[in-house]
Amino acid sequence: MADIRPFGAVRPREDLAQDIAALPYDVYTRQEAEAEIKKSPLSFLRIDRAETNFPPDVDTYDPRVYTKAAELLDEMIRNGSFVTDEKPVYYIYELTMNKRVQTGIVAASSIADYEKGVIKKHENTREDKEIDRIHHVDTCSAQTGPIFLGYRENEVISEIVDQVKQHTPVYDFKSHDGVGHRVWIIDQDRNVRRIREAFEGIDAIYICDGHHRCASAVKVGQKRRAENPNHTGEEEYNYFLSVLFPENELKILDYNRVVKDLNGLSEDRFLDRVRKKFTVEKVGHEKYRPEAKHHFGLYMSGNWYHLSVRPDVIVDDPVEGLDVSILQNELLAPILNIEDPRTDSRIDFVGGIHGLGALEKKVNSRQYAAAFALYPTDIGELFAVADAGRLMPPKSTWFEPKLRSGLFIHRF
């Protein structure tokens, strides 16, 4: 039973939403964030990446940075750049990218559900990455970046969403990257009650993207519990900002690999070793994009190859049967000696949003020897791994479009 409750968001004034909404803090370097804020002075990055308000010699994780973030947020609330909905409501957040639409429910999800495993994860987090957001959330007393969650489609929720979307949205704009954003408010008491009851009938919610933001929100909530002798469980710090999408509206893009060398092998010798576990077909100069699971594209020296996993290699296991696992276990580790892709400097990752041309460009630069194009992980595979209490290999999923920060803020 999932506890997904309505809340009163702090959100941008309607005419400022397009200027404030920003991509997640972790897609930018400090220099990139500074450049983005110069172009868009109201960008929420000035709060999410508050180090941009200081000279370069001030460390990104200096305590003054988090204090500044809280000051800027309070200032924008005071000057009317943000408004606050006093009544607990649900929000509908629709994103449109390349004519594909996905629609989610913005809500406050329960930290207790995360602790009990109702909200399921599929990857581990790193403490150093958590610490930054813990300080940011705790100092601001707010979650500013939503956690991207998925759930199995529910008829009641879908019916209400379709009904409310017939009305005029409170936000309707296109961001600089061409993604359309529309927001509606679900404030009728009956619909709010029906949505909450519908989620109570769902026994599993899945983290799709934002594991570190989620873990940080949970740890701040646990800290606030310990600090509050009158803790009841109903305080807002017991919940975190999230957008929940039904399974049928989610799409995962491919997450591709590029390697810097062939581990001392010639291309011919490398292909000979690959053939022990894969069939290899030379395609030539035309780009090859895998069209099914267990098929891979390989690009070397101006040529594409089609790799297909031999049947005896495939295993019936939610993790080991993933294409990212097969590539790692049967090729990258035994042939190229890349044992840990999280730490090995000889491998890099390229999100599918950049296309196969990005892989060719990297290899053609001669800084990389080969590129591997993968078929995207399926959302059902992600759910299966999480249901099994297992973890996916690193860089298994790439979700697009990215949820914007600053459109919804959950204060506590």
RODO-2510 file (C-alpha; in nm, 4 decimals, decimal comma):
residues 412
     n   res          X          Y          Z
     1     m     0,0000     0,0000     0,0000
     2     a     0,1601     0,3243    -0,1162
     3     d     0,1151     0,6498     0,0752
     4     i     0,1199     0,9145    -0,1991
     5     r    -0,0379     1,2280    -0,0635
     6     p    -0,1352     1,5733    -0,1938
     7     f     0,0526     1,8827    -0,0823
     8     g     0,0548     2,2575    -0,1308
     9     a     0,3479     2,3370    -0,3569
    10     v     0,5575     2,6481    -0,3736
    11     r     0,5632     2,7133    -0,7487
    12     p     0,6497     2,9898    -0,9957
    13     r     0,4169     3,2734    -1,0789
    14     e     0,2549     3,1772    -1,4075
    15     d     0,4377     3,4335    -1,6224
    16     l     0,7774     3,3308    -1,4779
    17     a     0,7494     2,9511    -1,4994
    18     q     0,9391     2,9252    -1,8280
    19     d     1,2221     3,1439    -1,6980
    20     i     1,2541     2,9651    -1,3635
    21     a     1,2197     2,5992    -1,4661
    22     a     1,5640     2,4370    -1,5006
    23     l     1,7158     2,1025    -1,5860
    24     p     1,8359     1,8969    -1,2859
    25     y     2,1370     2,0334    -1,1000
    26     d     2,3524     1,7307    -1,1760
    27     v     2,3464     1,7582    -1,5560
    28     y     2,5722     2,0670    -1,5394
    29     t     2,9287     2,1360    -1,4382
    30     r     2,9791     2,4471    -1,2298
    31     q     3,0991     2,6379    -1,5365
    32     e     2,8024     2,5210    -1,7430
    33     a     2,5614     2,6234    -1,4673
    34     e     2,7200     2,9688    -1,4518
    35     a     2,6826     3,0090    -1,8286
    36     e     2,3188     2,8984    -1,8139
    37     i     2,2384     3,1513    -1,5404
    38     k     2,3979     3,4293    -1,7438
    39     k     2,1567     3,3437    -2,0253
    40     s     1,8594     3,2970    -1,7912
    41     p     1,9073     3,5022    -1,4710
    42     l     1,5894     3,3633    -1,3100
    43     s     1,6869     3,0012    -1,3720
    44     f     1,6348     2,7826    -1,0687
    45     l     1,9966     2,6777    -1,1094
    46     r     2,0910     2,9868    -0,9090
    47     i     1,9276     2,8091    -0,6121
    48     d     2,0029     2,4469    -0,7032
    49     r     2,3656     2,5364    -0,7788
    50     a     2,4082     2,8299    -0,5434
    51     e     2,7888     2,8147    -0,5714
    52     t     2,7379     3,0099    -0,8949
    53     n     2,6717     3,3146    -0,6756
    54     f     3,0296     3,3034    -0,5431
    55     p     3,3780     3,3500    -0,6902
    56     p     3,5485     3,0341    -0,8218
    57     d     3,7667     3,0053    -0,5106
    58     v     3,4591     2,9315    -0,2954
    59     d     3,4148     2,5560    -0,2843
    60     t     3,0952     2,4086    -0,4288
    61     y     3,0233     2,2442    -0,0926
    62     d     3,1070     2,5411     0,1297
    63     p     2,8372     2,5882     0,3990
    64     r     2,7833     2,9433     0,2693
    65     v     2,6581     2,7951    -0,0580
    66     y     2,3657     2,6179     0,1086
    67     t     2,2829     2,9225     0,3208
    68     k     2,2746     3,1308     0,0035
    69     a     2,0391     2,8816    -0,1623
    70     a     1,7942     2,9159     0,1280
    71     e     1,8219     3,2962     0,1198
    72     l     1,7513     3,3090    -0,2551
    73     l     1,4515     3,0794    -0,2231
    74     d     1,3057     3,2859     0,0620
    75     e     1,3672     3,6048    -0,1323
    76     m     1,1849     3,4761    -0,4421
    77     i     0,8895     3,3723    -0,2262
    78     r     0,8797     3,7144    -0,0591
    79     n     0,8998     3,9110    -0,3849
    80     g     0,6202     3,7107    -0,5442
    81     s     0,8253     3,5176    -0,7986
    82     f     0,6850     3,2060    -0,6302
    83     v     0,3318     3,1497    -0,5050
    84     t     0,2195     2,8955    -0,2466
    85     d    -0,0855     2,6720    -0,2708
    86     e    -0,2281     2,6490     0,0790
    87     k    -0,4646     2,3600     0,0063
    88     p    -0,3141     2,0124    -0,0375
    89     v    -0,3663     1,9141    -0,4008
    90     y    -0,2213     1,6903    -0,6673
    91     y    -0,0666     1,8324    -0,9835
    92     i    -0,0531     1,6904    -1,3337
    93     y     0,2789     1,7389    -1,5120
    94     e     0,2827     1,6669    -1,8853
    95     l     0,6025     1,6647    -2,0904
    96     t     0,6129     1,6444    -2,4696
    97     m     0,9328     1,5571    -2,6544
    98     n     0,9525     1,4724    -3,0246
    99     k     0,5711     1,4430    -3,0286
   100     r     0,5775     1,1783    -2,7533
   101     v     0,3732     1,2730    -2,4469
   102     q     0,4155     1,1464    -2,0914
   103     t     0,1976     1,2585    -1,8035
   104     g     0,2651     1,2192    -1,4335
   105     i     0,1129     1,3017    -1,0959
   106     v     0,3113     1,5440    -0,8788
   107     a     0,2742     1,4419    -0,5156
   108     a     0,4493     1,3915    -0,1832
   109     s     0,5706     1,0321    -0,1438
   110     s     0,6320     0,8654     0,1907
   111     i     0,9792     0,8222     0,3364
   112     a     0,8380     0,5276     0,5344
   113     d     0,7457     0,3596     0,2050
   114     y     1,1090     0,3926     0,0954
   115     e     1,2272     0,2446     0,4233
   116     k     0,9808    -0,0463     0,3992
   117     g     1,0618    -0,1216     0,0353
   118     v     0,7240    -0,0180    -0,1083
   119     i     0,9223     0,2406    -0,3035
   120     k     1,1814     0,0245    -0,4746
   121     k     1,5260     0,1192    -0,6011
   122     h     1,7348    -0,0388    -0,8751
   123     e     2,0751     0,1177    -0,8135
   124     n     2,3045     0,2007    -0,5250
   125     t     2,3915     0,5546    -0,4244
   126     r     2,7240     0,7146    -0,3378
   127     e     2,7569     0,8854    -0,0026
   128     d     2,9606     1,1765    -0,1413
   129     k     2,6836     1,2596    -0,3890
   130     e     2,4167     1,2296    -0,1199
   131     i     2,5900     1,4680     0,1200
   132     d     2,5577     1,7672    -0,1133
   133     r     2,1793     1,7282    -0,1520
   134     i     2,1354     1,6458     0,2173
   135     h     2,2874     1,9843     0,3037
   136     h     2,0833     2,1585     0,0330
   137     v     1,7495     2,0046     0,1367
   138     d     1,8146     2,0466     0,5098
   139     t     1,9293     2,4084     0,4874
   140     c     1,6462     2,5123     0,2533
   141     s     1,3901     2,3019     0,4438
   142     a     1,2647     2,2098     0,0999
   143     q     1,2967     1,9531    -0,1751
   144     t     1,3429     2,1386    -0,5017
   145     g     1,4145     1,8591    -0,7505
   146     p     1,1414     1,5970    -0,7984
   147     i     1,2136     1,2239    -0,7833
   148     f     1,1077     1,0430    -1,1024
   149     l     0,8893     0,7470    -0,9976
   150     g     0,7011     0,4843    -1,1961
   151     y     0,3992     0,2675    -1,1194
   152     r     0,1825     0,0121    -1,2962
   153     e    -0,1079     0,1823    -1,4710
   154     n    -0,4189     0,2452    -1,2618
   155     e    -0,7570     0,2989    -1,4275
   156     v    -0,8888     0,5454    -1,1699
   157     i    -0,5824     0,7686    -1,1840
   158     s    -0,5784     0,7625    -1,5657
   159     e    -0,9472     0,8548    -1,5793
   160     i    -0,9033     1,1569    -1,3516
   161     v    -0,5914     1,2741    -1,5362
   162     d    -0,7701     1,2566    -1,8717
   163     q    -1,0657     1,4457    -1,7295
   164     v    -0,8624     1,7287    -1,5737
   165     k    -0,6482     1,7669    -1,8867
   166     q    -0,9583     1,8830    -2,0736
   167     h    -0,9292     2,2133    -1,8843
   168     t    -0,6850     2,5014    -1,9330
   169     p    -0,3433     2,4325    -1,7775
   170     v    -0,1867     2,6685    -1,5243
   171     y     0,1473     2,6403    -1,7088
   172     d     0,1973     2,5834    -2,0793
   173     f     0,5408     2,6565    -2,2242
   174     k     0,8248     2,5120    -2,4261
   175     s     1,1733     2,5037    -2,2735
   176     h     1,4884     2,5967    -2,4635
   177     d     1,5539     2,2334    -2,5552
   178     g     1,2174     2,2087    -2,7310
   179     v     1,0387     2,0084    -2,4612
   180     g     0,6791     2,1106    -2,3941
   181     h     0,5649     2,1480    -2,0339
   182     r     0,2040     2,1722    -1,9167
   183     v     0,0688     2,1644    -1,5617
   184     w    -0,2820     2,1274    -1,4200
   185     i    -0,4052     2,1305    -1,0596
   186     i    -0,6295     1,8539    -0,9241
   187     d    -0,8108     2,0318    -0,6420
   188     q    -1,1605     1,8836    -0,6338
   189     d    -1,1919     1,7029    -0,3013
   190     r    -1,3476     1,3937    -0,4581
   191     n    -1,0695     1,3558    -0,7137
   192     v    -0,8004     1,4158    -0,4516
   193     r    -0,9541     1,1456    -0,2330
   194     r    -0,9919     0,8998    -0,5230
   195     i    -0,6291     0,9432    -0,6310
   196     r    -0,4975     0,8904    -0,2803
   197     e    -0,7137     0,5788    -0,2409
   198     a    -0,6009     0,4490    -0,5815
   199     f    -0,2353     0,4758    -0,4797
   200     e    -0,3159     0,2985    -0,1540
   201     g    -0,4145     0,0015    -0,3682
   202     i    -0,0754    -0,0059    -0,5418
   203     d     0,1804    -0,2259    -0,3682
   204     a     0,4975    -0,1128    -0,5482
   205     i     0,6377     0,2203    -0,6675
   206     y     0,9673     0,2302    -0,8568
   207     i     1,2449     0,4898    -0,8601
   208     c     1,3226     0,5492    -1,2259
   209     d     1,5597     0,8437    -1,1908
   210     g     1,6850     1,0435    -0,8931
   211     h     1,8172     0,7770    -0,6550
   212     h     2,0571     1,0231    -0,4900
   213     r     1,7929     1,2943    -0,4491
   214     c     1,5586     1,0349    -0,2996
   215     a     1,8163     0,8953    -0,0564
   216     s     1,9068     1,2496     0,0499
   217     a     1,5436     1,3448     0,1136
   218     v     1,4984     1,0303     0,3209
   219     k     1,8060     1,1001     0,5316
   220     v     1,6955     1,4585     0,5990
   221     g     1,3553     1,3284     0,7048
   222     q     1,5187     1,0784     0,9387
   223     k     1,7340     1,3556     1,0839
   224     r     1,4288     1,5760     1,1441
   225     r     1,2512     1,2868     1,3144
   226     a     1,5405     1,2403     1,5538
   227     e     1,5460     1,6136     1,6293
   228     n     1,1724     1,6377     1,6994
   229     p     1,0655     1,4900     2,0365
   230     n     0,7008     1,5406     1,9368
   231     h     0,7324     1,3602     1,6036
   232     t     0,3971     1,2181     1,4843
   233     g     0,4729     1,0928     1,1334
   234     e     0,2421     1,3489     0,9734
   235     e     0,5034     1,6234     0,9396
   236     e     0,5919     1,7280     0,5854
   237     y     0,9527     1,6157     0,6325
   238     n     0,8185     1,2599     0,6288
   239     y     0,7392     1,3001     0,2577
   240     f     0,9426     1,3891    -0,0490
   241     l     0,8700     1,5632    -0,3779
   242     s     0,7983     1,3223    -0,6616
   243     v     0,6405     1,2874    -1,0044
   244     l     0,4798     0,9486    -1,0644
   245     f     0,4313     0,8159    -1,4175
   246     p     0,2353     0,5083    -1,5259
   247     e     0,4444     0,2310    -1,6769
   248     n     0,2831     0,2580    -2,0198
   249     e     0,3947     0,6210    -2,0632
   250     l     0,7615     0,5688    -1,9809
   251     k     1,0376     0,5257    -2,2342
   252     i     1,3996     0,4412    -2,1626
   253     l     1,6626     0,5430    -2,4147
   254     d     1,9770     0,3454    -2,4907
   255     y     2,2869     0,4095    -2,2799
   256     n     2,5884     0,3421    -2,5012
   257     r     2,9562     0,2735    -2,4322
   258     v     3,2825     0,3964    -2,5838
   259     v     3,6242     0,2473    -2,5002
   260     k     3,9656     0,4075    -2,5387
   261     d     4,1601     0,1009    -2,6515
   262     l     4,1258    -0,2668    -2,7419
   263     n     4,3437    -0,3927    -2,4573
   264     g     4,6453    -0,4388    -2,6861
   265     l     4,4540    -0,6431    -2,9457
   266     s     4,4446    -0,5760    -3,3174
   267     e     4,0945    -0,5238    -3,4573
   268     d     4,1034    -0,8646    -3,6263
   269     r     4,2152    -1,0404    -3,3096
   270     f     3,9539    -0,8490    -3,1091
   271     l     3,6761    -0,9595    -3,3476
   272     d     3,7998    -1,3182    -3,3343
   273     r     3,7561    -1,3194    -2,9589
   274     v     3,4152    -1,1471    -2,9838
   275     r     3,2934    -1,4255    -3,2160
   276     k     3,3204    -1,6803    -2,9344
   277     k     3,0099    -1,5311    -2,7706
   278     f     2,8535    -1,3205    -3,0491
   279     t     2,7850    -1,3571    -3,4184
   280     v     2,9541    -1,0714    -3,6053
   281     e     2,8262    -0,9186    -3,9287
   282     k     3,0059    -0,6285    -4,0958
   283     v     2,7542    -0,3606    -4,1933
   284     g     2,9933    -0,1011    -4,3348
   285     h     2,9648     0,2765    -4,3227
   286     e     2,5878     0,2885    -4,2649
   287     k     2,4957     0,3381    -3,8990
   288     y     2,3607     0,0280    -3,7288
   289     r     2,1056     0,0715    -3,4502
   290     p     2,0035    -0,2468    -3,2640
   291     e     1,6382    -0,3269    -3,3254
   292     a     1,5879    -0,5921    -3,0582
   293     k     1,7178    -0,7189    -2,7251
   294     h     2,0482    -0,9139    -2,7383
   295     h     2,1670    -0,7225    -3,0464
   296     f     2,4476    -0,4631    -3,0380
   297     g     2,6119    -0,2194    -3,2733
   298     l     2,9927    -0,1937    -3,2817
   299     y     3,1744     0,0945    -3,4504
   300     m     3,5497     0,0811    -3,5255
   301     s     3,7724     0,2472    -3,7872
   302     g     3,4840     0,3885    -3,9888
   303     n     3,2826     0,0640    -4,0018
   304     w     2,9743    -0,0601    -3,8195
   305     y     2,9250    -0,4222    -3,7150
   306     h     2,6129    -0,6044    -3,6005
   307     l     2,6755    -0,8220    -3,2951
   308     s     2,4170    -1,0803    -3,1926
   309     v     2,4443    -1,2783    -2,8694
   310     r     2,4765    -1,6529    -2,9233
   311     p     2,1785    -1,8405    -2,7699
   312     d     2,3893    -2,0396    -2,5237
   313     v     2,5131    -1,7131    -2,3661
   314     i     2,1654    -1,5868    -2,2714
   315     v     2,0566    -1,6561    -1,9127
   316     d     1,7125    -1,6303    -1,7546
   317     d     1,7940    -1,3855    -1,4784
   318     p     1,6555    -1,0318    -1,4217
   319     v     2,0050    -0,8809    -1,3925
   320     e     2,2434    -1,1144    -1,5747
   321     g     2,0020    -1,1344    -1,8690
   322     l     2,0137    -0,7584    -1,9305
   323     d     2,2001    -0,6460    -2,2417
   324     v     2,4205    -0,4156    -2,0333
   325     s     2,5190    -0,7179    -1,8213
   326     i     2,5852    -0,9402    -2,1225
   327     l     2,8063    -0,6784    -2,2854
   328     q     2,9972    -0,6271    -1,9620
   329     n     3,0308    -0,9936    -1,8640
   330     e     3,1000    -1,1436    -2,2066
   331     l     3,2994    -0,8702    -2,3812
   332     l     3,4116    -0,5676    -2,1821
   333     a     3,5517    -0,7627    -1,8853
   334     p     3,6985    -1,0803    -2,0435
   335     i     3,8235    -0,9280    -2,3694
   336     l     3,8979    -0,5625    -2,2902
   337     n     3,9809    -0,6094    -1,9203
   338     i     3,7313    -0,3430    -1,8100
   339     e     3,6287    -0,5023    -1,4813
   340     d     3,4506    -0,2135    -1,3100
   341     p     3,2891     0,0361    -1,5510
   342     r     3,2158     0,2726    -1,2627
   343     t     3,5848     0,3380    -1,1964
   344     d     3,7772     0,2362    -1,5105
   345     s     3,8997     0,5450    -1,6980
   346     r     3,9156     0,3481    -2,0243
   347     i     3,5366     0,3517    -2,0688
   348     d     3,2861     0,6336    -2,1074
   349     f     2,9099     0,6437    -2,1520
   350     v     2,6951     0,8277    -2,4054
   351     g     2,3215     0,8715    -2,3570
   352     g     2,1000     0,7726    -2,6459
   353     i     1,9635     1,1258    -2,6691
   354     h     2,2898     1,2182    -2,8456
   355     g     2,2402     0,9659    -3,1259
   356     l     2,4753     0,7267    -3,3037
   357     g     2,6557     1,0195    -3,4629
   358     a     2,8002     1,1038    -3,1208
   359     l     2,9539     0,7560    -3,1043
   360     e     3,1079     0,7939    -3,4498
   361     k     3,2447     1,1345    -3,3581
   362     k     3,4204     1,0027    -3,0487
   363     v     3,5806     0,7110    -3,2318
   364     n     3,6710     0,9213    -3,5365
   365     s     3,8526     1,1640    -3,3041
   366     r     4,0924     0,8735    -3,2311
   367     q     4,0544     0,9331    -2,8595
   368     y     3,8456     0,6157    -2,8526
   369     a     3,9009     0,2852    -3,0298
   370     a     3,5460     0,1498    -3,0413
   371     a     3,1853     0,2281    -2,9569
   372     f     2,8989    -0,0029    -2,8618
   373     a     2,5362     0,0844    -2,9359
   374     l     2,2830    -0,0947    -2,7142
   375     y     1,9146    -0,1687    -2,7398
   376     p     1,7343     0,0244    -2,4631
   377     t     1,6544    -0,1426    -2,1343
   378     d     1,2795    -0,2000    -2,1059
   379     i     1,0789    -0,0471    -1,8203
   380     g     0,9489    -0,3960    -1,7427
   381     e     1,3078    -0,5123    -1,6965
   382     l     1,3686    -0,2268    -1,4517
   383     f     1,0578    -0,3241    -1,2528
   384     a     1,1634    -0,6922    -1,2526
   385     v     1,5091    -0,6108    -1,1151
   386     a     1,3612    -0,3917    -0,8403
   387     d     1,0956    -0,6519    -0,7546
   388     a     1,3712    -0,9105    -0,7126
   389     g     1,5522    -0,6803    -0,4694
   390     r     1,8453    -0,6643    -0,7085
   391     l     2,0464    -0,3771    -0,8557
   392     m     2,1010    -0,2903    -1,2193
   393     p     2,4529    -0,2494    -1,3589
   394     p     2,5770     0,1116    -1,3749
   395     k     2,4539     0,3262    -1,6641
   396     s     2,1704     0,0916    -1,7570
   397     t     1,8975     0,3509    -1,8158
   398     w     1,8674     0,6946    -1,9716
   399     f     1,5334     0,8684    -1,9240
   400     e     1,4156     1,1567    -2,1378
   401     p     1,2753     1,4125    -2,1114
   402     k     1,4232     1,5319    -1,7835
   403     l     1,1918     1,6670    -1,5146
   404     r     1,2423     2,0361    -1,4448
   405     s     1,3451     2,1696    -1,1064
   406     g     1,1812     2,4794    -0,9647
   407     l     0,8334     2,4100    -1,1040
   408     f     0,7267     2,2429    -0,7792
   409     i     0,8884     2,2878    -0,4391
   410     h     0,7958     2,0871    -0,1315
   411     r     0,8655     2,2837     0,1856
   412     f     0,8660     2,1424     0,5364
***
